[in-house]
Amino acid sequence: MSIQGKVALITGASSGIGAATALKLAANGAKVGLAARRADRLAQLVSEIEKAGGQAIALEMDVVDNASVTAGVAKLVEAFGTVDILFNNAGLMPLSDIDMLKTDEWHRMVDVNIKGVLNTTAAVLPHMIGRKSGHIVNTSSIAGRKVFAGLSVYCATKHAITALSDGMRIELSKKHNIRVTCVQPGAVETELYDQISDPAARQQMDDLKTQMEFLKAEDIAETVLFALQSPRHMDIAEVFVMPTQQAW
Ligand SMILES: NC(=O)c1ccc[n+]([C@@H]2O[C@H](COP(=O)([O-])OP(=O)(O)OC[C@H]3O[C@@H](n4cnc5c(N)ncnc54)[C@H](OP(=O)(O)O)[C@@H]3O)[C@@H](O)[C@H]2O)c1
């Protein structure tokens, strides 16, 4: 199924997987709404997409703030008419052990990784339901399938996204003709580790980069495109994408 002319909202579009997916979808003819908080990054990306002949709009949006999400979706609909594709991708992973009691970071992960997805989905769904058509792609993780030390809260948020994705598929697919895909990447080279405040945990993740070849953000963009382009009758419900050298 072609995504030519489809309107896509991408959260977390200012870097990493979101930015790579925005470039990929725009290059394949989609009109993309780029949502994140760093407006300078979004403006750069819009200009890159437009220079390549694509269409994009910057949506300065904090997925935790419902009013901000509603305003961003309204701006996108005003510019491009509707929303056909939602890529719920904004997230953060400030890892640390539970006994360090970094409660602010726990709450932030719950707010962005779970509530952010709920806020954005709620703002977009009426447009999809109204047209009886749509595709929602949620970024979970290998951490949405397994639990790792130092990642308890992050894993809890990503397990929630894996569960939510399956529930959304069950409730939205037949009834509203909305496909739902849960993407579960292993280690991807992005800015995700910049949020880690515990020096030992940060060192551990930096060391990992010297031990194996990470996926590139473009690899996940390619995966998202594959799911979106699958035939109308086919829903790629879950995709687990790993670096070949990540054997755990
Ligand atoms: N990298 C990996 O190894 C890996 C593996 C599996 C899953 N993932 C998941 O992939 C997704 C994308 O992460 P990434 O690896 O591409 O890291 P990244 O480069 O750090 O991207 C994270 C994105 O989330 C956005 N974001 C954070 N808080 C936000 C908020 N409150 N409102 C709106 N946007 C917000 C950031 O934009 P602003 O700061 O500009 O708002 C940024 O664009 C995340 O859900 C992550 O959990 C990553």
Ligand as a Chemical Component Dictionary entry (heavy atoms), coordinates in Angstrom:
data_LIG
# 
_chem_comp.id                   LIG 
_chem_comp.type                 NON-POLYMER 
_chem_comp.pdbx_formal_charge   0 
_chem_comp.three_letter_code    LIG 
# 
loop_
_chem_comp_atom.comp_id 
_chem_comp_atom.atom_id 
_chem_comp_atom.alt_atom_id 
_chem_comp_atom.type_symbol 
_chem_comp_atom.charge 
_chem_comp_atom.model_Cartn_x 
_chem_comp_atom.model_Cartn_y 
_chem_comp_atom.model_Cartn_z 
_chem_comp_atom.pdbx_ordinal 
LIG N1  N1  N 0  17.764 4.058  20.934 1  
LIG C1  C1  C 0  17.420 2.831  21.310 2  
LIG O1  O1  O 0  18.292 1.968  21.559 3  
LIG C2  C2  C 0  15.982 2.452  21.416 4  
LIG C3  C3  C 0  15.634 1.092  21.485 5  
LIG C4  C4  C 0  14.289 0.750  21.601 6  
LIG C5  C5  C 0  13.325 1.713  21.664 7  
LIG N2  N2  N 1  13.682 3.046  21.606 8  
LIG C6  C6  C 0  12.608 4.037  21.696 9  
LIG O2  O2  O 0  12.650 4.809  20.504 10 
LIG C7  C7  C 0  11.983 6.051  20.730 11 
LIG C8  C8  C 0  12.797 7.180  20.106 12 
LIG O3  O3  O 0  14.011 7.305  20.821 13 
LIG P1  P1  P 0  15.425 7.534  20.114 14 
LIG O4  O4  O 0  16.241 6.332  20.381 15 
LIG O5  O5  O -1 15.249 7.997  18.735 16 
LIG O6  O6  O 0  16.039 8.663  21.076 17 
LIG P2  P2  P 0  16.178 10.255 20.915 18 
LIG O7  O7  O 0  17.044 10.582 19.771 19 
LIG O8  O8  O 0  16.574 10.719 22.279 20 
LIG O9  O9  O 0  14.685 10.722 20.586 21 
LIG C9  C9  C 0  13.713 10.914 21.572 22 
LIG C10 C10 C 0  12.678 11.860 21.009 23 
LIG O10 O10 O 0  11.605 11.995 21.960 24 
LIG C11 C11 C 0  11.284 13.357 22.040 25 
LIG N3  N3  N 0  10.667 13.687 23.323 26 
LIG C12 C12 C 0  11.129 13.444 24.567 27 
LIG N4  N4  N 0  10.291 13.960 25.479 28 
LIG C13 C13 C 0  9.266  14.543 24.791 29 
LIG C14 C14 C 0  8.106  15.237 25.162 30 
LIG N5  N5  N 0  7.787  15.463 26.444 31 
LIG N6  N6  N 0  7.284  15.696 24.195 32 
LIG C15 C15 C 0  7.580  15.491 22.899 33 
LIG N7  N7  N 0  8.668  14.837 22.474 34 
LIG C16 C16 C 0  9.507  14.361 23.422 35 
LIG C17 C17 C 0  12.599 14.097 21.837 36 
LIG O11 O11 O 0  12.354 15.414 21.366 37 
LIG P3  P3  P 0  12.509 16.776 22.194 38 
LIG O12 O12 O 0  13.561 16.560 23.230 39 
LIG O13 O13 O 0  12.892 17.781 21.150 40 
LIG O14 O14 O 0  11.142 17.019 22.750 41 
LIG C18 C18 C 0  13.239 13.246 20.743 42 
LIG O15 O15 O 0  12.799 13.682 19.497 43 
LIG C19 C19 C 0  11.775 6.162  22.230 44 
LIG O16 O16 O 0  10.438 5.833  22.539 45 
LIG C20 C20 C 0  12.712 5.085  22.787 46 
LIG O17 O17 O 0  12.274 4.604  24.038 47 
LIG C21 C21 C 0  14.974 3.427  21.464 48 
# 
loop_
_chem_comp_bond.comp_id 
_chem_comp_bond.atom_id_1 
_chem_comp_bond.atom_id_2 
_chem_comp_bond.value_order 
_chem_comp_bond.pdbx_ordinal 
LIG N1  C1  SING 1  
LIG C1  O1  DOUB 2  
LIG C1  C2  SING 3  
LIG C2  C3  SING 4  
LIG C2  C21 DOUB 5  
LIG C3  C4  DOUB 6  
LIG C4  C5  SING 7  
LIG C5  N2  DOUB 8  
LIG N2  C6  SING 9  
LIG N2  C21 SING 10 
LIG C6  O2  SING 11 
LIG C6  C20 SING 12 
LIG O2  C7  SING 13 
LIG C7  C8  SING 14 
LIG C7  C19 SING 15 
LIG C8  O3  SING 16 
LIG O3  P1  SING 17 
LIG P1  O4  DOUB 18 
LIG P1  O5  SING 19 
LIG P1  O6  SING 20 
LIG O6  P2  SING 21 
LIG P2  O7  DOUB 22 
LIG P2  O8  SING 23 
LIG P2  O9  SING 24 
LIG O9  C9  SING 25 
LIG C9  C10 SING 26 
LIG C10 O10 SING 27 
LIG C10 C18 SING 28 
LIG O10 C11 SING 29 
LIG C11 N3  SING 30 
LIG C11 C17 SING 31 
LIG N3  C12 SING 32 
LIG N3  C16 SING 33 
LIG C12 N4  DOUB 34 
LIG N4  C13 SING 35 
LIG C13 C14 SING 36 
LIG C13 C16 DOUB 37 
LIG C14 N5  SING 38 
LIG C14 N6  DOUB 39 
LIG N6  C15 SING 40 
LIG C15 N7  DOUB 41 
LIG N7  C16 SING 42 
LIG C17 O11 SING 43 
LIG C17 C18 SING 44 
LIG O11 P3  SING 45 
LIG P3  O12 DOUB 46 
LIG P3  O13 SING 47 
LIG P3  O14 SING 48 
LIG C18 O15 SING 49 
LIG C19 O16 SING 50 
LIG C19 C20 SING 51 
LIG C20 O17 SING 52 
# 
